[in-house]
Amino acid sequence: MLSVDRARRIRDLNDEINKLIREKGHWEKRIVELGGPDYAKNAPKVQDSQGFEIQGATGKGSGYR
């Protein structure tokens, strides 16, 4: 079992990563608004363990709406 400090550190790192991913999305949207390339359009698709594309995958785990 993870210690409380270690679990807290993991959550903090995850929060920081999520913040940076959100910021990246905002910048990608702004680039498109300014007439630049749409990087999200060319992003890799979510695949299962056999390499098949998962339709409607959001990248969020179960429980997200």
N, CA, C and O atoms as a Tripos MOL2 file, in Angstrom:
@<TRIPOS>MOLECULE
protein
  260   259    65     0     0
PROTEIN
NO_CHARGES

@<TRIPOS>ATOM
      1 N           0.8370   -1.1740    0.0000 N.3       1 MET1
      2 CA          0.0000    0.0000    0.0000 C.3       1 MET1
      3 C           0.8890    1.2480    0.0000 C.2       1 MET1
      4 O           1.9500    1.2740    0.6230 O.2       1 MET1
      5 N           0.4310    2.2710   -0.7100 N.am      2 LEU2
      6 CA          1.1970    3.5100   -0.7730 C.3       2 LEU2
      7 C           1.0890    4.2830    0.5280 C.2       2 LEU2
      8 O           0.0430    4.3120    1.1760 O.2       2 LEU2
      9 N           2.1890    4.9030    0.8860 N.am      3 SER3
     10 CA          2.1260    5.7710    2.0610 C.3       3 SER3
     11 C           1.3070    7.0100    1.7070 C.2       3 SER3
     12 O           1.1240    7.3320    0.5330 O.2       3 SER3
     13 N           0.8270    7.6850    2.7140 N.am      4 VAL4
     14 CA         -0.0010    8.8820    2.5070 C.3       4 VAL4
     15 C           0.7860    9.9540    1.7530 C.2       4 VAL4
     16 O           0.2550   10.5880    0.8410 O.2       4 VAL4
     17 N           2.0480   10.1570    2.1300 N.am      5 ASP5
     18 CA          2.8770   11.1700    1.4630 C.3       5 ASP5
     19 C           3.1150   10.8190   -0.0020 C.2       5 ASP5
     20 O           3.0770   11.6900   -0.8710 O.2       5 ASP5
     21 N           3.3570    9.5570   -0.2630 N.am      6 ARG6
     22 CA          3.6150    9.1230   -1.6370 C.3       6 ARG6
     23 C           2.3490    9.2620   -2.4910 C.2       6 ARG6
     24 O           2.4180    9.7130   -3.6350 O.2       6 ARG6
     25 N           1.2240    8.8860   -1.9510 N.am      7 ALA7
     26 CA         -0.0420    9.0100   -2.6720 C.3       7 ALA7
     27 C          -0.3530   10.4790   -2.9440 C.2       7 ALA7
     28 O          -0.8270   10.8200   -4.0270 O.2       7 ALA7
     29 N          -0.0940   11.3360   -1.9870 N.am      8 ARG8
     30 CA         -0.3280   12.7780   -2.1640 C.3       8 ARG8
     31 C           0.5730   13.3290   -3.2610 C.2       8 ARG8
     32 O           0.1370   14.1410   -4.0760 O.2       8 ARG8
     33 N           1.8310   12.8900   -3.2820 N.am      9 ARG9
     34 CA          2.7860   13.3420   -4.3060 C.3       9 ARG9
     35 C           2.3140   12.9070   -5.6910 C.2       9 ARG9
     36 O           2.3960   13.6820   -6.6440 O.2       9 ARG9
     37 N           1.8250   11.6860   -5.8080 N.am     10 ILE10
     38 CA          1.3180   11.1800   -7.0900 C.3      10 ILE10
     39 C           0.1220   12.0100   -7.5390 C.2      10 ILE10
     40 O           0.0370   12.3850   -8.7090 O.2      10 ILE10
     41 N          -0.7990   12.3010   -6.6300 N.am     11 ARG11
     42 CA         -1.9580   13.1370   -6.9740 C.3      11 ARG11
     43 C          -1.5330   14.5260   -7.4120 C.2      11 ARG11
     44 O          -2.0850   15.0730   -8.3670 O.2      11 ARG11
     45 N          -0.5480   15.1080   -6.7170 N.am     12 ASP12
     46 CA         -0.0550   16.4380   -7.0720 C.3      12 ASP12
     47 C           0.5620   16.4380   -8.4690 C.2      12 ASP12
     48 O           0.3220   17.3500   -9.2600 O.2      12 ASP12
     49 N           1.3580   15.4110   -8.7680 N.am     13 LEU13
     50 CA          1.9570   15.3050  -10.1010 C.3      13 LEU13
     51 C           0.8770   15.1320  -11.1700 C.2      13 LEU13
     52 O           0.9540   15.7380  -12.2390 O.2      13 LEU13
     53 N          -0.1210   14.3100  -10.8820 N.am     14 ASN14
     54 CA         -1.2120   14.1030  -11.8270 C.3      14 ASN14
     55 C          -1.9750   15.4000  -12.0680 C.2      14 ASN14
     56 O          -2.3320   15.7110  -13.2040 O.2      14 ASN14
     57 N          -2.2250   16.1480  -11.0100 N.am     15 ASP15
     58 CA         -2.9120   17.4390  -11.1510 C.3      15 ASP15
     59 C          -2.1030   18.3950  -12.0370 C.2      15 ASP15
     60 O          -2.6670   19.0920  -12.8800 O.2      15 ASP15
     61 N          -0.8070   18.4230  -11.8440 N.am     16 GLU16
     62 CA          0.0550   19.3000  -12.6450 C.3      16 GLU16
     63 C           0.0510   18.8680  -14.1120 C.2      16 GLU16
     64 O          -0.0260   19.7120  -15.0050 O.2      16 GLU16
     65 N           0.1310   17.5750  -14.3600 N.am     17 ILE17
     66 CA          0.0810   17.0650  -15.7390 C.3      17 ILE17
     67 C          -1.2400   17.4390  -16.3900 C.2      17 ILE17
     68 O          -1.2590   17.9000  -17.5310 O.2      17 ILE17
     69 N          -2.3500   17.2460  -15.6760 N.am     18 ASN18
     70 CA         -3.6630   17.5940  -16.2250 C.3      18 ASN18
     71 C          -3.7550   19.0820  -16.5360 C.2      18 ASN18
     72 O          -4.3330   19.4670  -17.5530 O.2      18 ASN18
     73 N          -3.1990   19.9090  -15.6810 N.am     19 LYS19
     74 CA         -3.2000   21.3580  -15.9000 C.3      19 LYS19
     75 C          -2.4390   21.6990  -17.1780 C.2      19 LYS19
     76 O          -2.8940   22.5160  -17.9790 O.2      19 LYS19
     77 N          -1.2810   21.0730  -17.3660 N.am     20 LEU20
     78 CA         -0.4760   21.3370  -18.5570 C.3      20 LEU20
     79 C          -1.1690   20.8440  -19.8250 C.2      20 LEU20
     80 O          -1.0830   21.4920  -20.8680 O.2      20 LEU20
     81 N          -1.8510   19.7120  -19.7450 N.am     21 ILE21
     82 CA         -2.5840   19.1940  -20.9050 C.3      21 ILE21
     83 C          -3.7240   20.1370  -21.2800 C.2      21 ILE21
     84 O          -3.9580   20.3910  -22.4610 O.2      21 ILE21
     85 N          -4.4360   20.6570  -20.2730 N.am     22 ARG22
     86 CA         -5.5040   21.6420  -20.5440 C.3      22 ARG22
     87 C          -4.9260   22.8800  -21.2140 C.2      22 ARG22
     88 O          -5.4880   23.3840  -22.1860 O.2      22 ARG22
     89 N          -3.7980   23.3730  -20.6930 N.am     23 GLU23
     90 CA         -3.1680   24.5550  -21.2590 C.3      23 GLU23
     91 C          -2.7480   24.3050  -22.7050 C.2      23 GLU23
     92 O          -2.9040   25.1760  -23.5600 O.2      23 GLU23
     93 N          -2.2220   23.1290  -22.9720 N.am     24 LYS24
     94 CA         -1.8320   22.7590  -24.3390 C.3      24 LYS24
     95 C          -3.0420   22.8250  -25.2670 C.2      24 LYS24
     96 O          -2.9420   23.3270  -26.3870 O.2      24 LYS24
     97 N          -4.1800   22.3220  -24.8040 N.am     25 GLY25
     98 CA         -5.4040   22.3650  -25.5990 C.3      25 GLY25
     99 C          -5.8400   23.7830  -25.8970 C.2      25 GLY25
    100 O          -6.2960   24.0810  -27.0010 O.2      25 GLY25
    101 N          -5.7000   24.6680  -24.9050 N.am     26 HIS26
    102 CA         -6.0570   26.0720  -25.1170 C.3      26 HIS26
    103 C          -5.1540   26.7140  -26.1750 C.2      26 HIS26
    104 O          -5.6220   27.4740  -27.0230 O.2      26 HIS26
    105 N          -3.8440   26.3970  -26.1140 N.am     27 TRP27
    106 CA         -2.9180   26.9560  -27.1000 C.3      27 TRP27
    107 C          -3.1950   26.4010  -28.4810 C.2      27 TRP27
    108 O          -3.1220   27.1360  -29.4660 O.2      27 TRP27
    109 N          -3.5160   25.1030  -28.5770 N.am     28 GLU28
    110 CA         -3.8210   24.5080  -29.8810 C.3      28 GLU28
    111 C          -5.0620   25.1610  -30.4850 C.2      28 GLU28
    112 O          -5.1060   25.4060  -31.6900 O.2      28 GLU28
    113 N          -6.0710   25.4470  -29.6610 N.am     29 LYS29
    114 CA         -7.2800   26.1200  -30.1400 C.3      29 LYS29
    115 C          -6.9350   27.5230  -30.6290 C.2      29 LYS29
    116 O          -7.4310   27.9590  -31.6680 O.2      29 LYS29
    117 N          -6.0870   28.2310  -29.8840 N.am     30 ARG30
    118 CA         -5.7090   29.5880  -30.2720 C.3      30 ARG30
    119 C          -4.9260   29.5860  -31.5810 C.2      30 ARG30
    120 O          -5.1090   30.4800  -32.4070 O.2      30 ARG30
    121 N          -4.0630   28.6030  -31.7810 N.am     31 ILE31
    122 CA         -3.3050   28.4870  -33.0290 C.3      31 ILE31
    123 C          -4.2570   28.3610  -34.2140 C.2      31 ILE31
    124 O          -4.0470   28.9900  -35.2520 O.2      31 ILE31
    125 N          -5.3130   27.5440  -34.0620 N.am     32 VAL32
    126 CA         -6.3070   27.3790  -35.1290 C.3      32 VAL32
    127 C          -7.0390   28.6970  -35.3700 C.2      32 VAL32
    128 O          -7.2720   29.0760  -36.5180 O.2      32 VAL32
    129 N          -7.4040   29.4000  -34.2910 N.am     33 GLU33
    130 CA         -8.0840   30.6960  -34.4250 C.3      33 GLU33
    131 C          -7.2430   31.6920  -35.2130 C.2      33 GLU33
    132 O          -7.7830   32.5430  -35.9200 O.2      33 GLU33
    133 N          -5.9400   31.5870  -35.0940 N.am     34 LEU34
    134 CA         -5.0350   32.5040  -35.7870 C.3      34 LEU34
    135 C          -4.6880   32.0190  -37.1950 C.2      34 LEU34
    136 O          -3.8840   32.6410  -37.8910 O.2      34 LEU34
    137 N          -5.3030   30.8960  -37.6140 N.am     35 GLY35
    138 CA         -5.0870   30.3880  -38.9680 C.3      35 GLY35
    139 C          -3.9960   29.3520  -39.0970 C.2      35 GLY35
    140 O          -3.5860   29.0110  -40.2060 O.2      35 GLY35
    141 N          -3.5260   28.8530  -37.9790 N.am     36 GLY36
    142 CA         -2.4720   27.8470  -38.0120 C.3      36 GLY36
    143 C          -3.0270   26.4370  -38.1490 C.2      36 GLY36
    144 O          -4.2390   26.2500  -38.2550 O.2      36 GLY36
    145 N          -2.1450   25.4460  -38.1480 N.am     37 PRO37
    146 CA         -2.5780   24.0510  -38.3120 C.3      37 PRO37
    147 C          -3.3660   23.5410  -37.1060 C.2      37 PRO37
    148 O          -3.1560   23.9850  -35.9770 O.2      37 PRO37
    149 N          -4.2730   22.6050  -37.3650 N.am     38 ASP38
    150 CA         -5.0860   21.9970  -36.3080 C.3      38 ASP38
    151 C          -4.4050   20.7150  -35.8530 C.2      38 ASP38
    152 O          -4.6220   19.6500  -36.4310 O.2      38 ASP38
    153 N          -3.5790   20.8230  -34.8130 N.am     39 TYR39
    154 CA         -2.8250   19.6690  -34.3270 C.3      39 TYR39
    155 C          -3.7390   18.5970  -33.7280 C.2      39 TYR39
    156 O          -3.4300   17.4090  -33.8240 O.2      39 TYR39
    157 N          -4.8390   18.9880  -33.1230 N.am     40 ALA40
    158 CA         -5.7590   18.0210  -32.5130 C.3      40 ALA40
    159 C          -6.3950   17.1310  -33.5770 C.2      40 ALA40
    160 O          -6.7020   15.9690  -33.3110 O.2      40 ALA40
    161 N          -6.5880   17.6610  -34.7580 N.am     41 LYS41
    162 CA         -7.2040   16.8980  -35.8480 C.3      41 LYS41
    163 C          -6.3270   15.7140  -36.2530 C.2      41 LYS41
    164 O          -6.8320   14.6710  -36.6700 O.2      41 LYS41
    165 N          -5.0230   15.8820  -36.1270 N.am     42 ASN42
    166 CA         -4.0780   14.8440  -36.5280 C.3      42 ASN42
    167 C          -3.5570   14.0260  -35.3490 C.2      42 ASN42
    168 O          -2.5950   13.2710  -35.4890 O.2      42 ASN42
    169 N          -4.1930   14.1780  -34.1920 N.am     43 ALA43
    170 CA         -3.7490   13.4560  -32.9960 C.3      43 ALA43
    171 C          -3.9740   11.9570  -33.1620 C.2      43 ALA43
    172 O          -4.9010   11.5500  -33.8620 O.2      43 ALA43
    173 N          -3.1490   11.1350  -32.5350 N.am     44 PRO44
    174 CA         -3.3440    9.6880  -32.6350 C.3      44 PRO44
    175 C          -4.6710    9.2680  -32.0050 C.2      44 PRO44
    176 O          -5.1480    9.8900  -31.0560 O.2      44 PRO44
    177 N          -5.2510    8.2140  -32.5440 N.am     45 LYS45
    178 CA         -6.5170    7.6860  -32.0420 C.3      45 LYS45
    179 C          -6.2620    6.7790  -30.8410 C.2      45 LYS45
    180 O          -5.1750    6.2180  -30.7020 O.2      45 LYS45
    181 N          -7.2570    6.6380  -29.9840 N.am     46 VAL46
    182 CA         -7.1590    5.7510  -28.8260 C.3      46 VAL46
    183 C          -7.3910    4.3270  -29.3190 C.2      46 VAL46
    184 O          -8.3600    4.0580  -30.0290 O.2      46 VAL46
    185 N          -6.4950    3.4150  -28.9370 N.am     47 GLN47
    186 CA         -6.5750    2.0350  -29.3900 C.3      47 GLN47
    187 C          -6.6030    1.0800  -28.2090 C.2      47 GLN47
    188 O          -6.1110    1.3820  -27.1220 O.2      47 GLN47
    189 N          -7.2060   -0.1020  -28.4630 N.am     48 ASP48
    190 CA         -7.1990   -1.1360  -27.4300 C.3      48 ASP48
    191 C          -5.8860   -1.9070  -27.4980 C.2      48 ASP48
    192 O          -5.0060   -1.5640  -28.2880 O.2      48 ASP48
    193 N          -5.7490   -2.9340  -26.6860 N.am     49 SER49
    194 CA         -4.4860   -3.6750  -26.5900 C.3      49 SER49
    195 C          -4.1300   -4.4120  -27.8790 C.2      49 SER49
    196 O          -2.9660   -4.7560  -28.0820 O.2      49 SER49
    197 N          -5.1120   -4.6640  -28.7610 N.am     50 GLN50
    198 CA         -4.8340   -5.3290  -30.0360 C.3      50 GLN50
    199 C          -4.6310   -4.3360  -31.1770 C.2      50 GLN50
    200 O          -4.4040   -4.7450  -32.3160 O.2      50 GLN50
    201 N          -4.7090   -3.0410  -30.8880 N.am     51 GLY51
    202 CA         -4.4580   -2.0290  -31.8930 C.3      51 GLY51
    203 C          -5.6920   -1.5440  -32.6220 C.2      51 GLY51
    204 O          -5.5740   -0.7750  -33.5760 O.2      51 GLY51
    205 N          -6.8780   -1.9720  -32.1990 N.am     52 PHE52
    206 CA         -8.1100   -1.5200  -32.8360 C.3      52 PHE52
    207 C          -8.5370   -0.1880  -32.2340 C.2      52 PHE52
    208 O          -8.4670    0.0110  -31.0220 O.2      52 PHE52
    209 N          -8.9870    0.7330  -33.1110 N.am     53 GLU53
    210 CA         -9.4350    2.0410  -32.6470 C.3      53 GLU53
    211 C         -10.6990    1.9060  -31.8190 C.2      53 GLU53
    212 O         -11.6130    1.1680  -32.1850 O.2      53 GLU53
    213 N         -10.7520    2.6190  -30.7030 N.am     54 ILE54
    214 CA        -11.9210    2.6070  -29.8310 C.3      54 ILE54
    215 C         -12.7760    3.8080  -30.1950 C.2      54 ILE54
    216 O         -12.3580    4.9540  -30.0250 O.2      54 ILE54
    217 N         -13.9710    3.5430  -30.6950 N.am     55 GLN55
    218 CA        -14.8710    4.6080  -31.1240 C.3      55 GLN55
    219 C         -15.4000    5.3770  -29.9190 C.2      55 GLN55
    220 O         -15.7850    4.7770  -28.9150 O.2      55 GLN55
    221 N         -15.4200    6.6950  -30.0180 N.am     56 GLY56
    222 CA        -15.9740    7.5310  -28.9660 C.3      56 GLY56
    223 C         -15.1370    7.6130  -27.7080 C.2      56 GLY56
    224 O         -15.6240    8.0690  -26.6730 O.2      56 GLY56
    225 N         -13.8960    7.1850  -27.7730 N.am     57 ALA57
    226 CA        -13.0260    7.2320  -26.5950 C.3      57 ALA57
    227 C         -12.6340    8.6660  -26.3050 C.2      57 ALA57
    228 O         -12.2410    9.4040  -27.2080 O.2      57 ALA57
    229 N         -12.7400    9.0600  -25.0520 N.am     58 THR58
    230 CA        -12.4020   10.4220  -24.6580 C.3      58 THR58
    231 C         -11.0580   10.4910  -23.9600 C.2      58 THR58
    232 O         -10.5160   11.5800  -23.7720 O.2      58 THR58
    233 N         -10.5160    9.3590  -23.5780 N.am     59 GLY59
    234 CA         -9.2780    9.3470  -22.8130 C.3      59 GLY59
    235 C          -9.5170    9.4520  -21.3220 C.2      59 GLY59
    236 O          -8.5740    9.4280  -20.5310 O.2      59 GLY59
    237 N         -10.7760    9.5680  -20.9380 N.am     60 LYS60
    238 CA        -11.1290    9.6400  -19.5190 C.3      60 LYS60
    239 C         -11.5400    8.2570  -19.0490 C.2      60 LYS60
    240 O         -12.0690    7.4640  -19.8280 O.2      60 LYS60
    241 N         -11.3090    7.9750  -17.8260 N.am     61 GLY61
    242 CA        -11.6830    6.6870  -17.2720 C.3      61 GLY61
    243 C         -13.1820    6.5600  -17.0430 C.2      61 GLY61
    244 O         -13.9390    7.5100  -17.2450 O.2      61 GLY61
    245 N         -13.5940    5.3850  -16.6250 N.am     62 SER62
    246 CA        -15.0100    5.1830  -16.3610 C.3      62 SER62
    247 C         -15.4560    6.0930  -15.2180 C.2      62 SER62
    248 O         -14.6620    6.4120  -14.3320 O.2      62 SER62
    249 N         -16.6820    6.4970  -15.2340 N.am     63 GLY63
    250 CA        -17.2000    7.3880  -14.1980 C.3      63 GLY63
    251 C         -17.2420    8.8410  -14.6340 C.2      63 GLY63
    252 O         -17.8740    9.6680  -13.9760 O.2      63 GLY63
    253 N         -16.5710    9.1620  -15.7460 N.am     64 TYR64
    254 CA        -16.6120   10.5270  -16.2760 C.3      64 TYR64
    255 C         -17.8060   10.6740  -17.1810 C.2      64 TYR64
    256 O         -18.1810    9.7310  -17.8780 O.2      64 TYR64
    257 N         -18.4070   11.8430  -17.1810 N.am     65 ARG65
    258 CA        -19.5530   12.0940  -18.0500 C.3      65 ARG65
    259 C         -19.2540   13.2310  -18.9810 C.2      65 ARG65
    260 O         -20.0990   13.5990  -19.7970 O.2      65 ARG65
@<TRIPOS>BOND
     1     1     2 1
     2     2     3 1
     3     3     4 2
     4     3     5 am
     5     5     6 1
     6     6     7 1
     7     7     8 2
     8     7     9 am
     9     9    10 1
    10    10    11 1
    11    11    12 2
    12    11    13 am
    13    13    14 1
    14    14    15 1
    15    15    16 2
    16    15    17 am
    17    17    18 1
    18    18    19 1
    19    19    20 2
    20    19    21 am
    21    21    22 1
    22    22    23 1
    23    23    24 2
    24    23    25 am
    25    25    26 1
    26    26    27 1
    27    27    28 2
    28    27    29 am
    29    29    30 1
    30    30    31 1
    31    31    32 2
    32    31    33 am
    33    33    34 1
    34    34    35 1
    35    35    36 2
    36    35    37 am
    37    37    38 1
    38    38    39 1
    39    39    40 2
    40    39    41 am
    41    41    42 1
    42    42    43 1
    43    43    44 2
    44    43    45 am
    45    45    46 1
    46    46    47 1
    47    47    48 2
    48    47    49 am
    49    49    50 1
    50    50    51 1
    51    51    52 2
    52    51    53 am
    53    53    54 1
    54    54    55 1
    55    55    56 2
    56    55    57 am
    57    57    58 1
    58    58    59 1
    59    59    60 2
    60    59    61 am
    61    61    62 1
    62    62    63 1
    63    63    64 2
    64    63    65 am
    65    65    66 1
    66    66    67 1
    67    67    68 2
    68    67    69 am
    69    69    70 1
    70    70    71 1
    71    71    72 2
    72    71    73 am
    73    73    74 1
    74    74    75 1
    75    75    76 2
    76    75    77 am
    77    77    78 1
    78    78    79 1
    79    79    80 2
    80    79    81 am
    81    81    82 1
    82    82    83 1
    83    83    84 2
    84    83    85 am
    85    85    86 1
    86    86    87 1
    87    87    88 2
    88    87    89 am
    89    89    90 1
    90    90    91 1
    91    91    92 2
    92    91    93 am
    93    93    94 1
    94    94    95 1
    95    95    96 2
    96    95    97 am
    97    97    98 1
    98    98    99 1
    99    99   100 2
   100    99   101 am
   101   101   102 1
   102   102   103 1
   103   103   104 2
   104   103   105 am
   105   105   106 1
   106   106   107 1
   107   107   108 2
   108   107   109 am
   109   109   110 1
   110   110   111 1
   111   111   112 2
   112   111   113 am
   113   113   114 1
   114   114   115 1
   115   115   116 2
   116   115   117 am
   117   117   118 1
   118   118   119 1
   119   119   120 2
   120   119   121 am
   121   121   122 1
   122   122   123 1
   123   123   124 2
   124   123   125 am
   125   125   126 1
   126   126   127 1
   127   127   128 2
   128   127   129 am
   129   129   130 1
   130   130   131 1
   131   131   132 2
   132   131   133 am
   133   133   134 1
   134   134   135 1
   135   135   136 2
   136   135   137 am
   137   137   138 1
   138   138   139 1
   139   139   140 2
   140   139   141 am
   141   141   142 1
   142   142   143 1
   143   143   144 2
   144   143   145 am
   145   145   146 1
   146   146   147 1
   147   147   148 2
   148   147   149 am
   149   149   150 1
   150   150   151 1
   151   151   152 2
   152   151   153 am
   153   153   154 1
   154   154   155 1
   155   155   156 2
   156   155   157 am
   157   157   158 1
   158   158   159 1
   159   159   160 2
   160   159   161 am
   161   161   162 1
   162   162   163 1
   163   163   164 2
   164   163   165 am
   165   165   166 1
   166   166   167 1
   167   167   168 2
   168   167   169 am
   169   169   170 1
   170   170   171 1
   171   171   172 2
   172   171   173 am
   173   173   174 1
   174   174   175 1
   175   175   176 2
   176   175   177 am
   177   177   178 1
   178   178   179 1
   179   179   180 2
   180   179   181 am
   181   181   182 1
   182   182   183 1
   183   183   184 2
   184   183   185 am
   185   185   186 1
   186   186   187 1
   187   187   188 2
   188   187   189 am
   189   189   190 1
   190   190   191 1
   191   191   192 2
   192   191   193 am
   193   193   194 1
   194   194   195 1
   195   195   196 2
   196   195   197 am
   197   197   198 1
   198   198   199 1
   199   199   200 2
   200   199   201 am
   201   201   202 1
   202   202   203 1
   203   203   204 2
   204   203   205 am
   205   205   206 1
   206   206   207 1
   207   207   208 2
   208   207   209 am
   209   209   210 1
   210   210   211 1
   211   211   212 2
   212   211   213 am
   213   213   214 1
   214   214   215 1
   215   215   216 2
   216   215   217 am
   217   217   218 1
   218   218   219 1
   219   219   220 2
   220   219   221 am
   221   221   222 1
   222   222   223 1
   223   223   224 2
   224   223   225 am
   225   225   226 1
   226   226   227 1
   227   227   228 2
   228   227   229 am
   229   229   230 1
   230   230   231 1
   231   231   232 2
   232   231   233 am
   233   233   234 1
   234   234   235 1
   235   235   236 2
   236   235   237 am
   237   237   238 1
   238   238   239 1
   239   239   240 2
   240   239   241 am
   241   241   242 1
   242   242   243 1
   243   243   244 2
   244   243   245 am
   245   245   246 1
   246   246   247 1
   247   247   248 2
   248   247   249 am
   249   249   250 1
   250   250   251 1
   251   251   252 2
   252   251   253 am
   253   253   254 1
   254   254   255 1
   255   255   256 2
   256   255   257 am
   257   257   258 1
   258   258   259 1
   259   259   260 2
@<TRIPOS>SUBSTRUCTURE
     1 MET1         2 RESIDUE 1 A MET
     2 LEU2         6 RESIDUE 1 A LEU
     3 SER3        10 RESIDUE 1 A SER
     4 VAL4        14 RESIDUE 1 A VAL
     5 ASP5        18 RESIDUE 1 A ASP
     6 ARG6        22 RESIDUE 1 A ARG
     7 ALA7        26 RESIDUE 1 A ALA
     8 ARG8        30 RESIDUE 1 A ARG
     9 ARG9        34 RESIDUE 1 A ARG
    10 ILE10       38 RESIDUE 1 A ILE
    11 ARG11       42 RESIDUE 1 A ARG
    12 ASP12       46 RESIDUE 1 A ASP
    13 LEU13       50 RESIDUE 1 A LEU
    14 ASN14       54 RESIDUE 1 A ASN
    15 ASP15       58 RESIDUE 1 A ASP
    16 GLU16       62 RESIDUE 1 A GLU
    17 ILE17       66 RESIDUE 1 A ILE
    18 ASN18       70 RESIDUE 1 A ASN
    19 LYS19       74 RESIDUE 1 A LYS
    20 LEU20       78 RESIDUE 1 A LEU
    21 ILE21       82 RESIDUE 1 A ILE
    22 ARG22       86 RESIDUE 1 A ARG
    23 GLU23       90 RESIDUE 1 A GLU
    24 LYS24       94 RESIDUE 1 A LYS
    25 GLY25       98 RESIDUE 1 A GLY
    26 HIS26      102 RESIDUE 1 A HIS
    27 TRP27      106 RESIDUE 1 A TRP
    28 GLU28      110 RESIDUE 1 A GLU
    29 LYS29      114 RESIDUE 1 A LYS
    30 ARG30      118 RESIDUE 1 A ARG
    31 ILE31      122 RESIDUE 1 A ILE
    32 VAL32      126 RESIDUE 1 A VAL
    33 GLU33      130 RESIDUE 1 A GLU
    34 LEU34      134 RESIDUE 1 A LEU
    35 GLY35      138 RESIDUE 1 A GLY
    36 GLY36      142 RESIDUE 1 A GLY
    37 PRO37      146 RESIDUE 1 A PRO
    38 ASP38      150 RESIDUE 1 A ASP
    39 TYR39      154 RESIDUE 1 A TYR
    40 ALA40      158 RESIDUE 1 A ALA
    41 LYS41      162 RESIDUE 1 A LYS
    42 ASN42      166 RESIDUE 1 A ASN
    43 ALA43      170 RESIDUE 1 A ALA
    44 PRO44      174 RESIDUE 1 A PRO
    45 LYS45      178 RESIDUE 1 A LYS
    46 VAL46      182 RESIDUE 1 A VAL
    47 GLN47      186 RESIDUE 1 A GLN
    48 ASP48      190 RESIDUE 1 A ASP
    49 SER49      194 RESIDUE 1 A SER
    50 GLN50      198 RESIDUE 1 A GLN
    51 GLY51      202 RESIDUE 1 A GLY
    52 PHE52      206 RESIDUE 1 A PHE
    53 GLU53      210 RESIDUE 1 A GLU
    54 ILE54      214 RESIDUE 1 A ILE
    55 GLN55      218 RESIDUE 1 A GLN
    56 GLY56      222 RESIDUE 1 A GLY
    57 ALA57      226 RESIDUE 1 A ALA
    58 THR58      230 RESIDUE 1 A THR
    59 GLY59      234 RESIDUE 1 A GLY
    60 LYS60      238 RESIDUE 1 A LYS
    61 GLY61      242 RESIDUE 1 A GLY
    62 SER62      246 RESIDUE 1 A SER
    63 GLY63      250 RESIDUE 1 A GLY
    64 TYR64      254 RESIDUE 1 A TYR
    65 ARG65      258 RESIDUE 1 A ARG
